[in-house]
Amino acid sequence: MTNNDIVQKLWNLCDVLRDDGINYSDYVTELVLLLFIKMVHENTEAGTLKKHPLPEGCRWTDINGKSGINLLNDYKRILLSLSTGKDGEGNLVHDDPLISAIYADAQTRLREPRHLEQMIKTLDQIDWFSAQKDGLGDLYEGLLEKNANETKSGAGQYFTPRALINTMVRCLKPQPGEHIQDPAAGTAGFLIAAHEYIKSQTDDLYELSDKDKTFQTTQAYVGIELVPGTRRLALMNCLLHGMEGDAEGVVHLGNALGQTGAGLEKADVILANPPFGTSKGGDASITRDDLTYKTSNKQLAFLQHIYRNLKPGGRAAVVLPDNVLFEAGVGTDVRRDLMNKCNLHTILRLPTGIFYAQGVKTNVLFFTKGSATDKYQEENCTKHVWVYDLRTNMPSFGKRTPFGGQHLKPFEDVYGESPNGDSERKEGEYSFHSEDIELPEHSDENEGVDPRLAHSRWRSFSRQWIAEHKGDSLDISWLKDSDSVDAANLQEPSVLAGEAMGELVQALGELDALMRELGAEEEADGASVLLREVMGENS
């Protein structure tokens, strides 16, 4: 039984929950409250966890095999005890702040004991031995991705594709002993990927001293998440991957654009996909008073936080929408400040359709605090920006054409081995190898450029050129979409309008004939009169 099979089996439980009046938006939360108890049991049985993190009386063995109203009441008691740390009579059950955070305000909406019993039996029927081989954390993440794909709402709306997360992590190469942060953690995908990368590079952390191992599990990773329900999923995800964090867990509840973010320590590595949109007040408002450039654009505020919160020599990879690259006013100020204080060495233009919010155009910005030669430099740190266009002339990604690691491999190859983006690079690699692709007639990017280079996905632009030709906009594109229509070759508007009218009249005529053939002569006559009035023939 593969992890995909198990994920589908878990997802099929939505039918049981729906029968009990629970909708898709609450489905994953309802399932993981029970699933986490089961996964902790399996991890403990397999020896993956040194000690059982759940208190006695609140474990899988305390509900497994029970039925009827006693089962439902016991489950409600367990959730209350895990949430508050006390039983119904006020007696202390546990004092673990992480478990209290995971089960904060947890309660089940199940009303029928038989439905809970059916879920427990289904979880017991899963081949957990097979799941253990791939890791229960990976299984859990598969469920989150399934939810993001199916519901297209909530945190899943901008679910970061796993392949993109892994590419960003491999490019930055996080190391043991480094402080790694994500100020918009979501379900902690970036932090977990960084942890798994470090484990893969250090023989599963066994090479580290006891002190270093403790640092990796309790101090190395810190995330911030605004939404309590999403943070719950993140905490579970981290714990299943062996990441405990501090007393609050790996992911803290709070607003990175508020005092929670202002209080973070400086980081060696920051990986993030900040939420899109503008601040609309409330808990999501930008309340920081330490950001130089005031803005209601959350991405510009997040970008400021990220490059300000890097240690000298620290590195970051951040997913940002197109508007951050070209927005005028404060946007220009933020980009200039970024290029002054950091070496913005690489921009990856991502294809559309890879996020579940359709039509969102995004990029990944890779930068290092300081210049390539002096990590303490704070002015004119960016000398050249390399741009990889993975958007133009790419397939339309979606369920039928999934976006995967094979699409990102060429970018990783040209990015190079250095996490700071200072490996030897060569323009023109991974080009279209086609001399008949038409270039835009008026393009600063292609002025005086070898046509072969102009067809490449991989180009370098100097800081001076960006200032003089783009006014410090980073929306740099030079390839022409093969499906685009050249406005210079279009006919006069009056001719186009006439052609459109002719096609419309022909279509209406065919529809009129069909209506009469079906015996609807009166309706057809009425429609003809109305059409003549609209077209001015009865004036």
N, C-alpha and C positions, 0 to 999 in steps of 0.2 A: 504494500500500500504506500504510494508516494504521498509527499506532503500536499500536492495538488488534490489528490483524491480525498485526503483528510479534510482539507479546507472546504471542498465541495460538500462533504458529508456534514460538516459543522454548519455550513451555510444553509443546507436543506432543513435545518432545525427551525428556520424562520417560519416554516409552515406551521410548526407546533406553536410558536409564539404568536403568530397571527391569529390562530384559533382562540388564543386567550386575550385577544384585543390589543396586542402589542405591535406597534407599527415599525417600519424599517428604521426610522430615525433613532429608536430606542433599542433596536435589536441587538447590536453589538455590545452595548453597555450591559444589557440583561444577560447576554450569553457569557461575557468575559468574567462577570462576577462569580459565576459558577465554574467556568472553564479554568480560571486561575487557581481555584482550590484544587481542581483535578491535576493541573500541570505541576503545581508545587508537590503534590503527592507523588507523581511520577518521577519528578526530579529527585526527590528525597529517596525514593525506592531505588533509583539507579545510582545513588551516591553522588550525583552532580552537586547537590547542596549539602554542605557540611552538617547543617542542623535544620530542623523543620522550622520555617519562619512563622507558621501559624500556631496559635496556642492550642493546647488540648481542649477538646470539646468543640473546636471550630475547623475540623479537618474532614477530608473526604470520607474517612471511615465513620464519621459521625452522622453522615446522611445516606451513605451507600447502603442499599438493602432495605431501607425504610419505605413506607408507602402511606397513602391517605393523608388526612389532615395533620397527623403527627409529623409527617415528613415536612409539609409546608411550614408548620409552626416552628419546627427545629431550624429550618433554613432561615426563616425570618429572624430567629434568635441569634443565629450565627452571624448574619450580616450586621445586626445591631451591635453585637459584641466586638466584631472586627472594626466597626466604625468608631465606636465610643471608647473601646477598651474596657467596658464594664458590661456585666450581664443585666438582666431586667431588674434585679434586686439591688443594683448598685455596687456589687462586688467586683474588684479588679480582676480582669481576665488577662490583659496584657498591657504593657507600657511601651510598645514599639511604635514610634512616631511614623515610620515608613508604612507599616501596615494600616495605621489609622488614616494616613494620607491616601493610600490606595483605595480604601473602603469608605472614604469620607462621604457622609450622607447616603450611603448605599442602602437601597431597599428594592425589593422585588415587586414587580407589577403582576406577577403570576397570581391567578385566583383559583385555578384548578389544580389540585395536587397531582392528578394523573399526568398533566403536562410536565410538571417538574420531574416526576418519576420517569417519564419517557425520555427527557433530556439526559438524566443521569444514566439510564440504561444505554443510550446511544454513545455517550462518552466512554462508558465501560467497554463497549464493543470495538472501539478504535484500536488499531494495532500501534500501541504506544512505543513498542520496541523499535519499529521502523521509524517512527517520528523522532525518537531520541537520536538516531544516527544522523539525521539532518539537523537536529537541534530544535527544541521546542520553541525557542525564540524565533527561528525562521518560520515555523508553523504559525505562530501568533502574528507575525508580520504579514504572512500570506493572507490571513483572515482580514487584517486591516486593509490590505490592498484590494481584496475582493469587495469589501464594504465600500471603499472609495469608488471603485469602478461601477458598482451596481446602483448606488444611491445618488451619486453626483451631487452631494449636498454636504453641508457642514465642513469638517476638516478635510474630507475627501475631495472637496472641490478643487483644491490645489495640491493634491497628493503628489509628492515628488517621485518620479519614476525611479525604481531601484537602480537601473542601469546608470542613470545620470548621477545619483548619489555616489555610487561606487567609483565612477570616473573622477568626480571631484575629489574624493578621498585619495585615490591612487595618485592624482597629480600633486596634491599637497603633502602626501607621505607623513602623516602624524607619527610621532615617535614616543616611546616610553618616557615618562617624566615630564611631558608637556601638558600644559593646561589647555584643554580643548572645550570650546563653547559653541552653543547655538542659541541666540537670543529669541528665536521663534521656533521652538523645538518641535511643536506638533506632537507626533507619537514617537519622537526621538530617533528617527531614521538615520540622521547624519551622525549622531553621537555613537549609536550602535555600530554603524559601518566603520567609524574610526577605531572603535574598540576591537572589532573583528579583524581589521587590517593590522593593528599592532600585534594582536595575538598571532596572526599568520606570519609575521616577520620575526617573532621572538619565541618560536617553538611553544606556542600556547602559554606564554608568560612564565614557563618553568625556569627559564634562564635568569629571571630577575631575583633579586634578594627579597627577603620577607618584607622589608621596609618598602621596597619599590612595588611589590605586589599589592600591599595595602594602599599605597598611593593610587595605583591604577584602578582599584575597585571602589575607593571611597572619595578621592579628591580630584582625579584627572579630568572628569567630565562634569560640566554644569550646563543645564539648559533652563530656559524660561518659557513658560506657556501660560497664556491668559485664560484659557477656557478650562474650568475644573474637570469636565468630563474627558476632554482630550488629555489633560495631564494624568488622569487616572490610567488611561491606556498606555501613556508613555512610561509611567512608573512600573507598571506590570511588565512592559516590554523590556525595560532595563534590568529588572530583577531576574527575569527569565534568561537574560544574557550574562548574568553574573556581575552586574554593575549595581552596587548598592548606593553609592553617593554618600552625602553627609546626612545629618539628622532629618533633613527635608527630602531626602532622596536625590537622585541625579537631576531631575527636572523640578524646578521651583515654581510655585504658583505666583504669578505676578505679571506686571506690564514692563517689558523691556524699555518702553518709551516713557516710563515713569521712574520712581525712585528705586524700584527693584533693579532695573537696568543700570541706573547710576551707581549703585552700590557694588557692582560686579568687579572682581579683581581683573587685572590685565591678563590677556590670553596670548598663548603662543600660536594657536590655530583657531580660526572661527569659520564654521561652515553653516550656511543658512539659506533658507528660502522664505523671506519675510512675506507676510500676507499682503495681497494686492489691495488697492483701493485707497481712499482718503479717510482721514480721521473725522468721525462724526460725533465726537464727545463721548460722555459716559466712561466706562472702564477702559475703552480702547483709545482714549484721547491721549495726545502727546503732552505730557505734563513736565517733561524734563526742562530744566532751566539752564543746563550746562551745555546744550548743543548750540554751536555758533550761529547756525543759519536756521531761523524760525520758519516752519512750514507745516501745512496741514497734510502734505503728501507723506504717508507712512513709510514708503520705500526710501525716500530721501532722508527721513529721520533715522530709519534703521541703518542706512548706509553710513551716515555720520557716526552713529553709535559704534558701528563695527570697526571703521578704520581708526577711530579715536581709542577704542578699547584694546587694540593690539599692542603688545610689547614691541619695543624696537627690534626689528628683524622678524616680527611675527607675520604670519601669512593668512590670507583669507580667500575663500571662494564663495560667491554670493549670487543667487539667482535673482534677477531683477527684470521687470518689464521694460519694453522699449521706451516708454515715456521718460524714464530716468536718464536715458542716454541723450535725449534731445530737448527736454523741457527747459524753457528759457527762465530768466530771472534767478530765483533761488537755486533752481536746478543747475544752472551754469556755475554759480558760486560753489556749490557742493562738489561738482566735478573738478573744478580748478583746485579746490582745497585737497581733494583726494589725490590728484596728480602731483600736487606739491609735496604732500606729506608721505605719499606712498609711491612705490614703483608699480603703476598699473601696467603690467607687462602683457596681459592676454585677455581678449574678449572672445567668448564662444557664442555665436549667434545660433540660437536653438530653433529647430523647426516648429511649425505650428502643429497643434493637435496632440502634443505629447502630454499636456495637462488636461484634466477632465473638464476644465472650464474652456470651452471651445473658443477659438479666435484669439486667445491670449498669446502675444508675441513676447518671448523672453530671451534673456541672455545670461551667461555666467561671466562675472567679472572676477579675475584672479589678480590679486595684488599683494605686495609685501611692504611692511612699514619701513620707511627709509629708502635709500637708493641702493643700487646694485653693489656699490662699493662702500657705503657708509650707512649702517642701520640707524644711526642717530641723526642723520640728515633730515631736515624738515622743509626744505625748499627745493623746487625743481628736481624732485626725485624721479619723475617719469621722463625717460628719454625717447623711448619707442613703445608703441602699442601694437602688438600682433593681434590680428583678427582672423578667426576661422569662421567662414560662412557655411554653417550646416543647415541653412534654411532654404536658400534658393535652389530650385530644381530638385527638391527632395520629395519623396512620396507623401501622400496625405495619411498621416498616422492616425490610428484608432484601433478599435477592436480587431478589425480584419487585417490591418497592417500594423502590428505592435512595434513600438520603438524599443530597440534593444542595444546591447553592448557592441554588436557588430557595426552599428552606425556610428559609434563614438570611438572605435578603435583607431581610425586614421587620425583623429584629433589627438588622442593620447600619444601616438607615435611622433607627431611633429611637436607636441608640447615639450618633450624631452624628459630626461631623468631628474633634472634639478627641480625641487619643489618651489624654488623661487623664480622659475621661469627664465633663468639665465643660461640654460644649455645652449650650445651652438644650434642656430636655427637657419633654415634656408627657405627663401620665398619660392613659391611656384610648385612645391611638392603637393601631390594629390590633386592635380588639376583635372579638368574635364577631358583633356587630350582630344579636343575637337576644334578645328579651325573655322568651322562654319557657324559657331554661336555668335549671334549679333550682340554687339555691345551698345550701351546707351550712347547716343551721339554727343550729348553734353554731360560729361562726368569728370569732375575734378580728380576723382580717384584714379581714372584711367588716362589722364593727360600725360602724354609722353612716355607711356608705359609699354613695354614689349607686349604685343597681343597675346603671346603665350602665357605671360604672367597675369594678364588681365582676365584670363579664363580660370585662374587658380582659385581655390577656396582659401588659401593661406597667404596673407599679405601682412606687411609691416608698414606702419605709418609713423613718422616722426612727431614728437611733441610740437615742434614748430609748425609742421604742416597742419596738424589738427587745429592749432590756434589760428593760423592764417586762412585756411580754406574752409574750416568747419565752424569757426567761432566757438571752439571748445565743445561742440557737439560730438558725441561718440557714436552717433547713429551712422556708421560707416558701411556702405554697401557699394559694390562695383559690378556684381553679376546681374545679368538680365534674366528674369524668369522666362523660360521657354514658352510658358502658357500665357504670358502677358500680351496685351494689345498695345501696339505703338500708336499713340495719339496722333503722331505726325502723319501717319498713313491713312487716317480715317477720312471719310467723305464729309462734305459740308453738312451741318446740322439739319438743314431743310431737306436734304436728300435722305438722310437717315430717318427723319421723322416721316417722310412720305413712304419709305419702304415699310416702316413699322405700321403705318395706317393701312397700307395695302394688305399686309399679312393679317391684320386684325379683321378687316372686312371679309377676307377670304374665309377665315376661321368662323366668323359669325354666319356667313352664308351656309357653310357646311352644317353648322348647328341648327339653322333654320330648316334645312332640308331634312335633317334627322328628326326634328320635332314633328314635322308634317307626316313623315313616314310612320311615326308612332301614333298618329291620329290626333295630335295636339295642335290642330290648325288655328283655333282661336288664340291659344297662348302664343303661337308663332306670329300671328297677325299683330297681337298686342306688343310683342317684343320688337317687331319691325317698326311700328309707329314710334315707340320709345327711342329706338336707335336713331331714326331720322331726326327726331327732336334734338337729341344730344348732339348730332353732327351738324345741326343748323339747317337741315333741308326743309323744315316745316316753319321756318321763321316768317 
